[in-house]
Amino acid sequence: MSLGDENDLSGGYADTGQTRTRLPESDPYGGARRSGRSSSRGLVTVVGVVVLLIAAIAFANRGDGKNGSSTDNSADKPATSATAATGDAPVQSKTAGIPAGFPHTEQGAQSAAANYAVALGSAEMFDKARRHEIVNTVYAPDIATGRQSALDNAYADESFLANIGLTKDGSAPRGETFVSRIIPVGTKVTSSGADTATVEVWYTSLFGLSGGASTNPVSESWYTTTYELKWVADDWKVTDFQQKDGPVPVGRDQKASTADDMTKAVEGYGGFTYAR
């Protein structure tokens, strides 16, 4: 387990943002503007999207193809996606504001890993009291104490905080909003035992400062974190993790939002409880 924590304490968020964006024309939040694409290319993109939509609608409405002369080809149909919804309801209980009480199943382990990734990658980790609550909730008891000490040292590093634009106490400068949010895209169990599971969580993250004077604007990154989980006291708990970059999709030619729009979005849109 490296000290490059769930928030990538080495500053990797700033170094691994490889998606392409178009920055606003007059907003200091971006600081620069990338040249626009030609109108012809934009037309090709629009036409392509329309074609895909038409094809999708046609596929969805074509029916099951059953008639008097058809045969059952169900054996040839592709299997359900590994991350498709199962119909199981998300967990209803919480501990320290974090979903808890996951089923003692592979699916339960995946849900736990996704929810724990969200908590460990949140802006709340920069507040010492809240960080202790999160770590004590998601980590196994025999692991939590050691993690607390390591994380306290890391988050108290003034050079690290200055590098990402925060004050010495880990708060955002006046007039700016600190953003650190993880959005899981999918999960996968790579190994499991009676009371253990290894789960990979692929996610995108938003990290930076939203504000007119920000020199570290909110950027997007992609990571995969592998969590080692153990069944402890009737719930899944983290014992170790490893993080790596990607997979990173090709960025679309979209104009970046202004600082004001980004701040309103972050403050107005809440997170989710992840289960499948």
Secondary structure as UniProt FT lines:
FT   TURN            6..7
FT   TURN            9..11
FT   HELIX           12..15
FT   TURN            28..30
FT   HELIX           39..60
FT   TURN            68..69
FT   HELIX           74..76
FT   TURN            82..83
FT   STRAND          93..95
FT   TURN            96..97
FT   STRAND          98..100
FT   HELIX           106..120
FT   HELIX           123..126
FT   HELIX           128..138
FT   HELIX           141..155
FT   HELIX           158..163
FT   TURN            164..165
FT   TURN            168..169
FT   TURN            174..175
FT   STRAND          177..192
FT   STRAND          196..210
FT   TURN            212..213
FT   STRAND          219..232
FT   TURN            233..234
FT   STRAND          235..245
FT   HELIX           259..268
//
